[in-house]
Amino acid sequence: MNTNWGAFAAAEPDLAKTVQERFAPYTHHVLATLRKDGSPRTTGLEVRFLDGELWLGMMPDSLKALDLRRDPRFALQANPGPGTGMGGGDVRIGGRAVEVEDGETRRRYTEEVEPPEPFHLFRTELTEVVRTCVEDETYLVLQVWKPGEPVRTLKRV
């Protein structure tokens, strides 16, 4: 089962808010895709949360766009920022990227974001959202969400 950002945010508003806040302070984040030979590729990427969707926009024929056309699976990690503080924790999103060809959807996105033309646009279907943080300077806490399941919280000493 896959779902978009809006469905995740409706199901788990607190975690969704925390995740979105972790992405907000920085423009560039890290996207992992799969190369033709199956090995991982990591690259920088700008993301947008608009209209209940998490959008991935890319330059034309970029390797990451070609990777996603071939195999839509991705992992996206929020920029941790400077130092080691990682306020709000470490967050990552896994899923599948679906390229958007619909002219009306692309027009609305372009009006809002004003990306350089031409570009690839992908909407995401989430398969996992994970937040890792330190609590009370003692516990490593993992919050894991998957579609159709409540958030699981794991604590480790």
N, CA, C and O atoms as a GROMACS GRO file, in nm:
protein
  628
    1MET      N    1   0.085  -0.118   0.000
    1MET     CA    2   0.000   0.000   0.000
    1MET      C    3   0.089   0.124   0.000
    1MET      O    4   0.181   0.135   0.081
    2ASN      N    5   0.062   0.216  -0.090
    2ASN     CA    6   0.133   0.343  -0.096
    2ASN      C    7   0.037   0.455  -0.064
    2ASN      O    8  -0.085   0.437  -0.069
    3THR      N    9   0.091   0.571  -0.032
    3THR     CA   10   0.006   0.686  -0.002
    3THR      C   11   0.083   0.815  -0.028
    3THR      O   12   0.206   0.814  -0.029
    4ASN      N   13   0.012   0.923  -0.048
    4ASN     CA   14   0.079   1.051  -0.070
    4ASN      C   15   0.102   1.124   0.063
    4ASN      O   16   0.063   1.076   0.170
    5TRP      N   17   0.165   1.240   0.054
    5TRP     CA   18   0.198   1.316   0.174
    5TRP      C   19   0.072   1.357   0.251
    5TRP      O   20   0.070   1.349   0.374
    6GLY      N   21  -0.031   1.400   0.181
    6GLY     CA   22  -0.153   1.445   0.247
    6GLY      C   23  -0.219   1.335   0.329
    6GLY      O   24  -0.267   1.360   0.439
    7ALA      N   25  -0.221   1.214   0.277
    7ALA     CA   26  -0.279   1.101   0.350
    7ALA      C   27  -0.195   1.069   0.474
    7ALA      O   28  -0.249   1.040   0.580
    8PHE      N   29  -0.063   1.074   0.459
    8PHE     CA   30   0.025   1.053   0.574
    8PHE      C   31   0.001   1.161   0.680
    8PHE      O   32  -0.012   1.130   0.798
    9ALA      N   33  -0.004   1.287   0.637
    9ALA     CA   34  -0.022   1.398   0.730
    9ALA      C   35  -0.157   1.388   0.803
    9ALA      O   36  -0.166   1.424   0.920
   10ALA      N   37  -0.260   1.340   0.734
   10ALA     CA   38  -0.390   1.323   0.798
   10ALA      C   39  -0.387   1.210   0.900
   10ALA      O   40  -0.448   1.219   1.006
   11ALA      N   41  -0.314   1.102   0.868
   11ALA     CA   42  -0.307   0.986   0.957
   11ALA      C   43  -0.217   1.012   1.077
   11ALA      O   44  -0.246   0.966   1.188
   12GLU      N   45  -0.108   1.084   1.056
   12GLU     CA   46  -0.008   1.107   1.162
   12GLU      C   47   0.035   1.253   1.163
   12GLU      O   48   0.149   1.283   1.127
   13PRO      N   49  -0.054   1.345   1.204
   13PRO     CA   50  -0.024   1.488   1.192
   13PRO      C   51   0.098   1.534   1.272
   13PRO      O   52   0.172   1.621   1.225
   14ASP      N   53   0.120   1.479   1.390
   14ASP     CA   54   0.234   1.523   1.471
   14ASP      C   55   0.367   1.487   1.405
   14ASP      O   56   0.456   1.570   1.394
   15LEU      N   57   0.379   1.362   1.362
   15LEU     CA   58   0.502   1.320   1.296
   15LEU      C   59   0.520   1.395   1.164
   15LEU      O   60   0.631   1.436   1.132
   16ALA      N   61   0.413   1.412   1.089
   16ALA     CA   62   0.422   1.484   0.961
   16ALA      C   63   0.471   1.627   0.983
   16ALA      O   64   0.554   1.676   0.907
   17LYS      N   65   0.420   1.693   1.085
   17LYS     CA   66   0.461   1.830   1.115
   17LYS      C   67   0.610   1.834   1.150
   17LYS      O   68   0.683   1.921   1.102
   18THR      N   69   0.656   1.740   1.232
   18THR     CA   70   0.798   1.734   1.269
   18THR      C   71   0.886   1.710   1.147
   18THR      O   72   0.989   1.775   1.131
   19VAL      N   73   0.844   1.618   1.061
   19VAL     CA   74   0.922   1.587   0.941
   19VAL      C   75   0.928   1.710   0.850
   19VAL      O   76   1.036   1.746   0.802
   20GLN      N   77   0.816   1.772   0.826
   20GLN     CA   78   0.814   1.889   0.738
   20GLN      C   79   0.898   2.003   0.796
   20GLN      O   80   0.966   2.074   0.722
   21GLU      N   81   0.895   2.020   0.927
   21GLU     CA   82   0.978   2.123   0.991
   21GLU      C   83   1.126   2.094   0.975
   21GLU      O   84   1.206   2.187   0.967
   22ARG      N   85   1.165   1.966   0.969
   22ARG     CA   86   1.306   1.930   0.949
   22ARG      C   87   1.352   1.963   0.808
   22ARG      O   88   1.468   1.996   0.786
   23PHE      N   89   1.261   1.954   0.711
   23PHE     CA   90   1.297   1.986   0.573
   23PHE      C   91   1.298   2.137   0.549
   23PHE      O   92   1.371   2.184   0.462
   24ALA      N   93   1.220   2.213   0.624
   24ALA     CA   94   1.197   2.355   0.596
   24ALA      C   95   1.321   2.445   0.600
   24ALA      O   96   1.333   2.532   0.513
   25PRO      N   97   1.413   2.429   0.696
   25PRO     CA   98   1.520   2.530   0.705
   25PRO      C   99   1.622   2.529   0.591
   25PRO      O  100   1.694   2.627   0.572
   26TYR      N  101   1.630   2.420   0.515
   26TYR     CA  102   1.734   2.408   0.414
   26TYR      C  103   1.673   2.384   0.278
   26TYR      O  104   1.568   2.320   0.266
   27THR      N  105   1.739   2.434   0.176
   27THR     CA  106   1.690   2.418   0.039
   27THR      C  107   1.723   2.280  -0.016
   27THR      O  108   1.639   2.218  -0.081
   28HIS      N  109   1.843   2.232   0.009
   28HIS     CA  110   1.890   2.108  -0.051
   28HIS      C  111   1.891   1.993   0.049
   28HIS      O  112   1.929   2.008   0.165
   29HIS      N  113   1.847   1.877  -0.001
   29HIS     CA  114   1.842   1.755   0.079
   29HIS      C  115   1.907   1.644  -0.002
   29HIS      O  116   1.954   1.669  -0.113
   30VAL      N  117   1.912   1.522   0.051
   30VAL     CA  118   1.983   1.413  -0.016
   30VAL      C  119   1.883   1.308  -0.064
   30VAL      O  120   1.805   1.252   0.013
   31LEU      N  121   1.887   1.284  -0.196
   31LEU     CA  122   1.802   1.184  -0.259
   31LEU      C  123   1.888   1.064  -0.296
   31LEU      O  124   1.996   1.080  -0.354
   32ALA      N  125   1.840   0.944  -0.264
   32ALA     CA  126   1.906   0.821  -0.307
   32ALA      C  127   1.816   0.753  -0.409
   32ALA      O  128   1.696   0.734  -0.386
   33THR      N  129   1.876   0.717  -0.522
   33THR     CA  130   1.807   0.644  -0.627
   33THR      C  131   1.891   0.521  -0.660
   33THR      O  132   1.998   0.500  -0.603
   34LEU      N  133   1.841   0.439  -0.751
   34LEU     CA  134   1.913   0.319  -0.793
   34LEU      C  135   1.964   0.335  -0.935
   34LEU      O  136   1.887   0.366  -1.026
   35ARG      N  137   2.093   0.314  -0.953
   35ARG     CA  138   2.153   0.320  -1.087
   35ARG      C  139   2.110   0.199  -1.170
   35ARG      O  140   2.047   0.106  -1.120
   36LYS      N  141   2.144   0.204  -1.296
   36LYS     CA  142   2.112   0.094  -1.388
   36LYS      C  143   2.164  -0.040  -1.336
   36LYS      O  144   2.097  -0.143  -1.353
   37ASP      N  145   2.282  -0.040  -1.274
   37ASP     CA  146   2.340  -0.165  -1.225
   37ASP      C  147   2.290  -0.204  -1.085
   37ASP      O  148   2.335  -0.303  -1.028
   38GLY      N  149   2.198  -0.124  -1.029
   38GLY     CA  150   2.140  -0.155  -0.898
   38GLY      C  151   2.213  -0.092  -0.781
   38GLY      O  152   2.165  -0.100  -0.668
   39SER      N  153   2.327  -0.029  -0.805
   39SER     CA  154   2.400   0.036  -0.696
   39SER      C  155   2.334   0.170  -0.663
   39SER      O  156   2.265   0.228  -0.747
   40PRO      N  157   2.354   0.219  -0.541
   40PRO     CA  158   2.289   0.345  -0.502
   40PRO      C  159   2.357   0.467  -0.561
   40PRO      O  160   2.478   0.469  -0.584
   41ARG      N  161   2.276   0.570  -0.585
   41ARG     CA  162   2.327   0.701  -0.626
   41ARG      C  163   2.267   0.802  -0.528
   41ARG      O  164   2.146   0.801  -0.506
   42THR      N  165   2.350   0.888  -0.470
   42THR     CA  166   2.298   0.996  -0.385
   42THR      C  167   2.330   1.129  -0.450
   42THR      O  168   2.440   1.150  -0.502
   43THR      N  169   2.232   1.218  -0.447
   43THR     CA  170   2.248   1.350  -0.507
   43THR      C  171   2.167   1.452  -0.428
   43THR      O  172   2.073   1.417  -0.357
   44GLY      N  173   2.206   1.576  -0.442
   44GLY     CA  174   2.130   1.684  -0.379
   44GLY      C  175   2.001   1.710  -0.455
   44GLY      O  176   1.992   1.685  -0.575
   45LEU      N  177   1.902   1.761  -0.382
   45LEU     CA  178   1.772   1.782  -0.443
   45LEU      C  179   1.692   1.883  -0.362
   45LEU      O  180   1.700   1.885  -0.239
   46GLU      N  181   1.614   1.965  -0.432
   46GLU     CA  182   1.516   2.052  -0.366
   46GLU      C  183   1.383   1.978  -0.364
   46GLU      O  184   1.347   1.911  -0.460
   47VAL      N  185   1.310   1.991  -0.254
   47VAL     CA  186   1.178   1.927  -0.243
   47VAL      C  187   1.075   2.034  -0.208
   47VAL      O  188   1.109   2.140  -0.156
   48ARG      N  189   0.949   2.003  -0.238
   48ARG     CA  190   0.839   2.094  -0.204
   48ARG      C  191   0.724   2.014  -0.149
   48ARG      O  192   0.692   1.906  -0.197
   49PHE      N  193   0.661   2.069  -0.045
   49PHE     CA  194   0.538   2.014   0.010
   49PHE      C  195   0.427   2.110  -0.034
   49PHE      O  196   0.415   2.220   0.019
   50LEU      N  197   0.346   2.068  -0.132
   50LEU     CA  198   0.239   2.153  -0.186
   50LEU      C  199   0.116   2.070  -0.216
   50LEU      O  200   0.127   1.959  -0.268
   51ASP      N  201   0.001   2.122  -0.184
   51ASP     CA  202  -0.126   2.060  -0.222
   51ASP      C  203  -0.136   1.913  -0.181
   51ASP      O  204  -0.186   1.830  -0.257
   52GLY      N  205  -0.088   1.881  -0.062
   52GLY     CA  206  -0.098   1.744  -0.012
   52GLY      C  207  -0.001   1.647  -0.076
   52GLY      O  208  -0.016   1.526  -0.060
   53GLU      N  209   0.097   1.698  -0.147
   53GLU     CA  210   0.195   1.613  -0.214
   53GLU      C  211   0.336   1.653  -0.172
   53GLU      O  212   0.362   1.769  -0.137
   54LEU      N  213   0.426   1.558  -0.177
   54LEU     CA  214   0.570   1.583  -0.167
   54LEU      C  215   0.623   1.572  -0.309
   54LEU      O  216   0.617   1.465  -0.370
   55TRP      N  217   0.675   1.683  -0.361
   55TRP     CA  218   0.720   1.691  -0.501
   55TRP      C  219   0.872   1.688  -0.510
   55TRP      O  220   0.942   1.743  -0.425
   56LEU      N  221   0.920   1.623  -0.613
   56LEU     CA  222   1.062   1.620  -0.645
   56LEU      C  223   1.078   1.679  -0.785
   56LEU      O  224   1.025   1.625  -0.882
   57GLY      N  225   1.149   1.790  -0.796
   57GLY     CA  226   1.174   1.852  -0.925
   57GLY      C  227   1.319   1.836  -0.962
   57GLY      O  228   1.408   1.844  -0.877
   58MET      N  229   1.345   1.812  -1.094
   58MET     CA  230   1.482   1.784  -1.138
   58MET      C  231   1.510   1.845  -1.274
   58MET      O  232   1.420   1.868  -1.354
   59MET      N  233   1.637   1.869  -1.300
   59MET     CA  234   1.680   1.920  -1.430
   59MET      C  235   1.653   1.814  -1.537
   59MET      O  236   1.650   1.694  -1.507
   60PRO      N  237   1.634   1.857  -1.661
   60PRO     CA  238   1.605   1.761  -1.768
   60PRO      C  239   1.720   1.662  -1.787
   60PRO      O  240   1.838   1.698  -1.790
   61ASP      N  241   1.681   1.536  -1.799
   61ASP     CA  242   1.775   1.427  -1.823
   61ASP      C  243   1.884   1.414  -1.717
   61ASP      O  244   1.991   1.360  -1.745
   62SER      N  245   1.859   1.464  -1.596
   62SER     CA  246   1.956   1.443  -1.488
   62SER      C  247   1.961   1.293  -1.459
   62SER      O  248   1.863   1.221  -1.483
   63LEU      N  249   2.072   1.247  -1.408
   63LEU     CA  250   2.087   1.104  -1.381
   63LEU      C  251   1.984   1.054  -1.280
   63LEU      O  252   1.934   0.943  -1.292
   64LYS      N  253   1.953   1.137  -1.180
   64LYS     CA  254   1.854   1.094  -1.081
   64LYS      C  255   1.716   1.079  -1.143
   64LYS      O  256   1.641   0.988  -1.108
   65ALA      N  257   1.680   1.169  -1.237
   65ALA     CA  258   1.552   1.157  -1.306
   65ALA      C  259   1.549   1.031  -1.392
   65ALA      O  260   1.448   0.960  -1.395
   66LEU      N  261   1.657   1.004  -1.461
   66LEU     CA  262   1.664   0.882  -1.543
   66LEU      C  263   1.658   0.758  -1.455
   66LEU      O  264   1.594   0.659  -1.491
   67ASP      N  265   1.724   0.763  -1.339
   67ASP     CA  266   1.715   0.652  -1.243
   67ASP      C  267   1.570   0.627  -1.204
   67ASP      O  268   1.523   0.513  -1.207
   68LEU      N  269   1.498   0.734  -1.168
   68LEU     CA  270   1.359   0.719  -1.122
   68LEU      C  271   1.266   0.674  -1.233
   68LEU      O  272   1.168   0.603  -1.207
   69ARG      N  273   1.294   0.712  -1.355
   69ARG     CA  274   1.213   0.662  -1.467
   69ARG      C  275   1.230   0.511  -1.482
   69ARG      O  276   1.135   0.440  -1.514
   70ARG      N  277   1.351   0.464  -1.458
   70ARG     CA  278   1.382   0.322  -1.473
   70ARG      C  279   1.333   0.241  -1.353
   70ARG      O  280   1.278   0.132  -1.369
   71ASP      N  281   1.353   0.295  -1.233
   71ASP     CA  282   1.314   0.228  -1.108
   71ASP      C  283   1.269   0.338  -1.012
   71ASP      O  284   1.352   0.415  -0.965
   72PRO      N  285   1.140   0.347  -0.984
   72PRO     CA  286   1.087   0.461  -0.910
   72PRO      C  287   1.118   0.465  -0.760
   72PRO      O  288   1.081   0.561  -0.693
   73ARG      N  289   1.184   0.364  -0.708
   73ARG     CA  290   1.212   0.363  -0.564
   73ARG      C  291   1.315   0.469  -0.527
   73ARG      O  292   1.412   0.492  -0.599
   74PHE      N  293   1.292   0.534  -0.413
   74PHE     CA  294   1.384   0.638  -0.366
   74PHE      C  295   1.388   0.640  -0.214
   74PHE      O  296   1.300   0.586  -0.147
   75ALA      N  297   1.492   0.703  -0.162
   75ALA     CA  298   1.500   0.741  -0.020
   75ALA      C  299   1.542   0.887  -0.018
   75ALA      O  300   1.629   0.928  -0.095
   76LEU      N  301   1.480   0.963   0.068
   76LEU     CA  302   1.506   1.106   0.078
   76LEU      C  303   1.538   1.139   0.222
   76LEU      O  304   1.461   1.107   0.312
   77GLN      N  305   1.652   1.202   0.245
   77GLN     CA  306   1.694   1.238   0.380
   77GLN      C  307   1.704   1.390   0.392
   77GLN      O  308   1.763   1.456   0.307
   78ALA      N  309   1.645   1.442   0.500
   78ALA     CA  310   1.652   1.587   0.524
   78ALA      C  311   1.795   1.628   0.553
   78ALA      O  312   1.870   1.556   0.618
   79ASN      N  313   1.832   1.744   0.503
   79ASN     CA  314   1.963   1.802   0.530
   79ASN      C  315   1.980   1.814   0.682
   79ASN      O  316   1.897   1.878   0.747
   80PRO      N  317   2.086   1.755   0.739
   80PRO     CA  318   2.102   1.761   0.884
   80PRO      C  319   2.145   1.898   0.934
   80PRO      O  320   2.136   1.925   1.054
   81GLY      N  321   2.193   1.984   0.845
   81GLY     CA  322   2.236   2.116   0.887
   81GLY      C  323   2.376   2.113   0.944
   81GLY      O  324   2.441   2.008   0.947
   82PRO      N  325   2.424   2.228   0.990
   82PRO     CA  326   2.560   2.236   1.042
   82PRO      C  327   2.573   2.170   1.179
   82PRO      O  328   2.476   2.160   1.253
   83GLY      N  329   2.693   2.126   1.211
   83GLY     CA  330   2.720   2.070   1.343
   83GLY      C  331   2.656   1.934   1.362
   83GLY      O  332   2.622   1.864   1.267
   84THR      N  333   2.640   1.898   1.490
   84THR     CA  334   2.587   1.766   1.522
   84THR      C  335   2.456   1.772   1.599
   84THR      O  336   2.407   1.669   1.646
   85GLY      N  337   2.399   1.891   1.613
   85GLY     CA  338   2.278   1.906   1.694
   85GLY      C  339   2.154   1.840   1.637
   85GLY      O  340   2.078   1.779   1.712
   86MET      N  341   2.133   1.850   1.509
   86MET     CA  342   2.016   1.796   1.440
   86MET      C  343   1.887   1.818   1.516
   86MET      O  344   1.815   1.723   1.547
   87GLY      N  345   1.857   1.945   1.547
   87GLY     CA  346   1.732   1.976   1.615
   87GLY      C  347   1.615   1.915   1.541
   87GLY      O  348   1.603   1.931   1.420
   88GLY      N  349   1.528   1.846   1.612
   88GLY     CA  350   1.415   1.779   1.548
   88GLY      C  351   1.447   1.638   1.504
   88GLY      O  352   1.358   1.565   1.462
   89GLY      N  353   1.574   1.600   1.512
   89GLY     CA  354   1.612   1.464   1.475
   89GLY      C  355   1.648   1.449   1.329
   89GLY      O  356   1.645   1.544   1.252
   90ASP      N  357   1.680   1.326   1.295
   90ASP     CA  358   1.713   1.289   1.158
   90ASP      C  359   1.586   1.232   1.096
   90ASP      O  360   1.523   1.144   1.155
   91VAL      N  361   1.547   1.280   0.979
   91VAL     CA  362   1.427   1.228   0.916
   91VAL      C  363   1.456   1.182   0.775
   91VAL      O  364   1.537   1.241   0.703
   92ARG      N  365   1.389   1.073   0.738
   92ARG     CA  366   1.402   1.023   0.602
   92ARG      C  367   1.268   0.965   0.556
   92ARG      O  368   1.188   0.917   0.636
   93ILE      N  369   1.249   0.971   0.427
   93ILE     CA  370   1.125   0.927   0.365
   93ILE      C  371   1.162   0.830   0.254
   93ILE      O  372   1.250   0.857   0.172
   94GLY      N  373   1.094   0.717   0.251
   94GLY     CA  374   1.113   0.620   0.143
   94GLY      C  375   0.985   0.610   0.063
   94GLY      O  376   0.876   0.631   0.115
   95GLY      N  377   0.999   0.577  -0.064
   95GLY     CA  378   0.880   0.562  -0.145
   95GLY      C  379   0.909   0.537  -0.290
   95GLY      O  380   1.016   0.489  -0.328
   96ARG      N  381   0.810   0.572  -0.370
   96ARG     CA  382   0.817   0.558  -0.515
   96ARG      C  383   0.785   0.695  -0.576
   96ARG      O  384   0.695   0.765  -0.529
   97ALA      N  385   0.858   0.730  -0.679
   97ALA     CA  386   0.838   0.857  -0.748
   97ALA      C  387   0.762   0.832  -0.878
   97ALA      O  388   0.798   0.744  -0.956
   98VAL      N  389   0.657   0.909  -0.900
   98VAL     CA  390   0.574   0.896  -1.019
   98VAL      C  391   0.588   1.024  -1.100
   98VAL      O  392   0.552   1.132  -1.054
   99GLU      N  393   0.640   1.011  -1.221
   99GLU     CA  394   0.660   1.131  -1.304
   99GLU      C  395   0.525   1.189  -1.345
   99GLU      O  396   0.433   1.117  -1.383
  100VAL      N  397   0.516   1.321  -1.338
  100VAL     CA  398   0.393   1.393  -1.370
  100VAL      C  399   0.405   1.449  -1.511
  100VAL      O  400   0.492   1.531  -1.540
  101GLU      N  401   0.316   1.403  -1.597
  101GLU     CA  402   0.313   1.450  -1.736
  101GLU      C  403   0.194   1.544  -1.759
  101GLU      O  404   0.192   1.619  -1.856
  102ASP      N  405   0.094   1.539  -1.668
  102ASP     CA  406  -0.028   1.617  -1.682
  102ASP      C  407   0.003   1.767  -1.688
  102ASP      O  408   0.062   1.823  -1.596
  103GLY      N  409  -0.039   1.830  -1.798
  103GLY     CA  410  -0.008   1.971  -1.821
  103GLY      C  411  -0.066   2.064  -1.715
  103GLY      O  412   0.002   2.158  -1.674
  104GLU      N  413  -0.187   2.039  -1.670
  104GLU     CA  414  -0.250   2.126  -1.570
  104GLU      C  415  -0.176   2.118  -1.436
  104GLU      O  416  -0.154   2.220  -1.372
  105THR      N  417  -0.139   1.998  -1.396
  105THR     CA  418  -0.064   1.980  -1.269
  105THR      C  419   0.071   2.049  -1.279
  105THR      O  420   0.113   2.118  -1.186
  106ARG      N  421   0.138   2.030  -1.391
  106ARG     CA  422   0.269   2.095  -1.410
  106ARG      C  423   0.255   2.247  -1.411
  106ARG      O  424   0.340   2.317  -1.357
  107ARG      N  425   0.148   2.299  -1.473
  107ARG     CA  426   0.125   2.444  -1.477
  107ARG      C  427   0.108   2.500  -1.336
  107ARG      O  428   0.168   2.601  -1.301
  108ARG      N  429   0.024   2.432  -1.256
  108ARG     CA  430   0.002   2.479  -1.117
  108ARG      C  431   0.133   2.476  -1.037
  108ARG      O  432   0.162   2.569  -0.962
  109TYR      N  433   0.210   2.369  -1.053
  109TYR     CA  434   0.338   2.359  -0.983
  109TYR      C  435   0.431   2.473  -1.027
  109TYR      O  436   0.496   2.536  -0.944
  110THR      N  437   0.437   2.498  -1.156
  110THR     CA  438   0.524   2.602  -1.211
  110THR      C  439   0.485   2.740  -1.160
  110THR      O  440   0.571   2.821  -1.129
  111GLU      N  441   0.355   2.766  -1.151
  111GLU     CA  442   0.309   2.895  -1.099
  111GLU      C  443   0.352   2.915  -0.955
  111GLU      O  444   0.389   3.026  -0.915
  112GLU      N  445   0.348   2.809  -0.877
  112GLU     CA  446   0.382   2.818  -0.735
  112GLU      C  447   0.534   2.823  -0.711
  112GLU      O  448   0.582   2.903  -0.631
  113VAL      N  449   0.608   2.738  -0.780
  113VAL     CA  450   0.750   2.718  -0.750
  113VAL      C  451   0.843   2.798  -0.842
  113VAL      O  452   0.952   2.837  -0.801
  114GLU      N  453   0.800   2.823  -0.965
  114GLU     CA  454   0.880   2.892  -1.065
  114GLU      C  455   1.015   2.823  -1.090
  114GLU      O  456   1.120   2.886  -1.079
  115PRO      N  457   1.012   2.693  -1.123
  115PRO     CA  458   1.137   2.622  -1.150
  115PRO      C  459   1.194   2.662  -1.285
  115PRO      O  460   1.120   2.709  -1.371
  116PRO      N  461   1.325   2.646  -1.304
  116PRO     CA  462   1.381   2.671  -1.437
  116PRO      C  463   1.324   2.567  -1.535
  116PRO      O  464   1.314   2.449  -1.502
  117GLU      N  465   1.289   2.613  -1.653
  117GLU     CA  466   1.233   2.523  -1.756
  117GLU      C  467   1.346   2.477  -1.848
  117GLU      O  468   1.443   2.550  -1.867
  118PRO      N  469   1.334   2.359  -1.903
  118PRO     CA  470   1.240   2.252  -1.873
  118PRO      C  471   1.282   2.178  -1.746
  118PRO      O  472   1.392   2.200  -1.695
  119PHE      N  473   1.195   2.092  -1.697
  119PHE     CA  474   1.226   2.016  -1.576
  119PHE      C  475   1.142   1.889  -1.570
  119PHE      O  476   1.038   1.878  -1.635
  120HIS      N  477   1.190   1.793  -1.492
  120HIS     CA  478   1.113   1.673  -1.461
  120HIS      C  479   1.040   1.700  -1.329
  120HIS      O  480   1.095   1.765  -1.240
  121LEU      N  481   0.918   1.651  -1.318
  121LEU     CA  482   0.842   1.666  -1.195
  121LEU      C  483   0.790   1.529  -1.154
  121LEU      O  484   0.727   1.458  -1.234
  122PHE      N  485   0.816   1.492  -1.030
  122PHE     CA  486   0.770   1.366  -0.974
  122PHE      C  487   0.688   1.393  -0.848
  122PHE      O  488   0.727   1.475  -0.765
  123ARG      N  489   0.575   1.324  -0.834
  123ARG     CA  490   0.503   1.324  -0.707
  123ARG      C  491   0.544   1.194  -0.638
  123ARG      O  492   0.592   1.101  -0.704
  124THR      N  493   0.526   1.188  -0.509
  124THR     CA  494   0.574   1.072  -0.435
  124THR      C  495   0.460   0.991  -0.375
  124THR      O  496   0.357   1.044  -0.335
  125GLU      N  497   0.483   0.861  -0.370
  125GLU     CA  498   0.398   0.768  -0.296
  125GLU      C  499   0.485   0.714  -0.184
  125GLU      O  500   0.585   0.648  -0.210
  126LEU      N  501   0.447   0.741  -0.060
  126LEU     CA  502   0.531   0.707   0.054
  126LEU      C  503   0.514   0.561   0.094
  126LEU      O  504   0.403   0.508   0.097
  127THR      N  505   0.626   0.498   0.124
  127THR     CA  506   0.625   0.361   0.176
  127THR      C  507   0.679   0.356   0.319
  127THR      O  508   0.660   0.257   0.390
  128GLU      N  509   0.746   0.464   0.361
  128GLU     CA  510   0.802   0.467   0.497
  128GLU      C  511   0.845   0.610   0.531
  128GLU      O  512   0.898   0.682   0.447
  129VAL      N  513   0.822   0.648   0.656
  129VAL     CA  514   0.874   0.773   0.710
  129VAL      C  515   0.939   0.737   0.843
  129VAL      O  516   0.879   0.671   0.927
  130VAL      N  517   1.064   0.781   0.862
  130VAL     CA  518   1.138   0.746   0.984
  130VAL      C  519   1.200   0.872   1.043
  130VAL      O  520   1.259   0.954   0.973
  131ARG      N  521   1.184   0.886   1.174
  131ARG     CA  522   1.250   0.994   1.248
  131ARG      C  523   1.335   0.928   1.356
  131ARG      O  524   1.288   0.840   1.428
  132THR      N  525   1.460   0.971   1.367
  132THR     CA  526   1.551   0.922   1.470
  132THR      C  527   1.597   1.043   1.550
  132THR      O  528   1.640   1.143   1.493
  133CYS      N  529   1.588   1.034   1.682
  133CYS     CA  530   1.632   1.145   1.766
  133CYS      C  531   1.683   1.090   1.899
  133CYS      O  532   1.668   0.972   1.930
  134VAL      N  533   1.744   1.178   1.975
  134VAL     CA  534   1.792   1.142   2.109
  134VAL      C  535   1.699   1.208   2.210
  134VAL      O  536   1.668   1.327   2.199
  135GLU      N  537   1.654   1.131   2.306
  135GLU     CA  538   1.562   1.180   2.408
  135GLU      C  539   1.631   1.176   2.544
  135GLU      O  540   1.693   1.077   2.580
  136ASP      N  541   1.619   1.285   2.619
  136ASP     CA  542   1.677   1.296   2.753
  136ASP      C  543   1.826   1.265   2.756
  136ASP      O  544   1.879   1.220   2.858
  137GLU      N  545   1.894   1.289   2.643
  137GLU     CA  546   2.037   1.261   2.631
  137GLU      C  547   2.071   1.118   2.670
  137GLU      O  548   2.186   1.090   2.706
  138THR      N  549   1.973   1.029   2.664
  138THR     CA  550   1.992   0.890   2.707
  138THR      C  551   1.946   0.790   2.603
  138THR      O  552   2.016   0.693   2.574
  139TYR      N  553   1.829   0.813   2.546
  139TYR     CA  554   1.767   0.715   2.458
  139TYR      C  555   1.777   0.757   2.312
  139TYR      O  556   1.760   0.873   2.277
  140LEU      N  557   1.806   0.658   2.229
  140LEU     CA  558   1.791   0.676   2.087
  140LEU      C  559   1.647   0.636   2.056
  140LEU      O  560   1.607   0.523   2.084
  141VAL      N  561   1.570   0.726   1.997
  141VAL     CA  562   1.428   0.700   1.971
  141VAL      C  563   1.406   0.697   1.820
  141VAL      O  564   1.445   0.789   1.748
  142LEU      N  565   1.343   0.591   1.774
  142LEU     CA  566   1.305   0.578   1.634
  142LEU      C  567   1.154   0.578   1.626
  142LEU      O  568   1.086   0.502   1.696
  143GLN      N  569   1.101   0.663   1.538
  143GLN     CA  570   0.958   0.662   1.507
  143GLN      C  571   0.948   0.615   1.363
  143GLN      O  572   1.008   0.675   1.273
  144VAL      N  573   0.872   0.508   1.340
  144VAL     CA  574   0.863   0.449   1.208
  144VAL      C  575   0.716   0.442   1.168
  144VAL      O  576   0.634   0.387   1.242
  145TRP      N  577   0.684   0.497   1.050
  145TRP     CA  578   0.548   0.490   0.997
  145TRP      C  579   0.551   0.420   0.863
  145TRP      O  580   0.639   0.445   0.780
  146LYS      N  581   0.454   0.333   0.842
  146LYS     CA  582   0.431   0.269   0.712
  146LYS      C  583   0.282   0.279   0.682
  146LYS      O  584   0.200   0.278   0.775
  147PRO      N  585   0.245   0.289   0.554
  147PRO     CA  586   0.104   0.303   0.519
  147PRO      C  587   0.017   0.194   0.582
  147PRO      O  588   0.052   0.076   0.580
  148GLY      N  589  -0.096   0.237   0.637
  148GLY     CA  590  -0.190   0.144   0.697
  148GLY      C  591  -0.156   0.100   0.837
  148GLY      O  592  -0.228   0.019   0.895
  149GLU      N  593  -0.046   0.152   0.893
  149GLU     CA  594  -0.004   0.115   1.028
  149GLU      C  595   0.013   0.241   1.112
  149GLU      O  596   0.043   0.348   1.058
  150PRO      N  597  -0.007   0.229   1.243
  150PRO     CA  598   0.023   0.344   1.328
  150PRO      C  599   0.176   0.360   1.342
  150PRO      O  600   0.252   0.269   1.309
  151VAL      N  601   0.217   0.474   1.390
  151VAL     CA  602   0.360   0.497   1.414
  151VAL      C  603   0.408   0.400   1.522
  151VAL      O  604   0.346   0.387   1.627
  152ARG      N  605   0.520   0.334   1.495
  152ARG     CA  606   0.586   0.250   1.594
  152ARG      C  607   0.699   0.332   1.654
  152ARG      O  608   0.776   0.395   1.582
  153THR      N  609   0.710   0.333   1.786
  153THR     CA  610   0.818   0.404   1.853
  153THR      C  611   0.907   0.302   1.923
  153THR      O  612   0.859   0.222   2.003
  154LEU      N  613   1.036   0.307   1.893
  154LEU     CA  614   1.134   0.218   1.952
  154LEU      C  615   1.234   0.302   2.029
  154LEU      O  616   1.280   0.405   1.978
  155LYS      N  617   1.268   0.260   2.150
  155LYS     CA  618   1.369   0.331   2.229
  155LYS      C  619   1.485   0.235   2.256
  155LYS      O  620   1.466   0.118   2.289
  156ARG      N  621   1.605   0.288   2.240
  156ARG     CA  622   1.726   0.211   2.268
  156ARG      C  623   1.816   0.291   2.359
  156ARG      O  624   1.824   0.414   2.348
  157VAL      N  625   1.882   0.222   2.448
  157VAL     CA  626   1.975   0.290   2.540
  157VAL      C  627   2.111   0.298   2.474
  157VAL      O  628   2.205   0.352   2.534
   0.00000   0.00000   0.00000
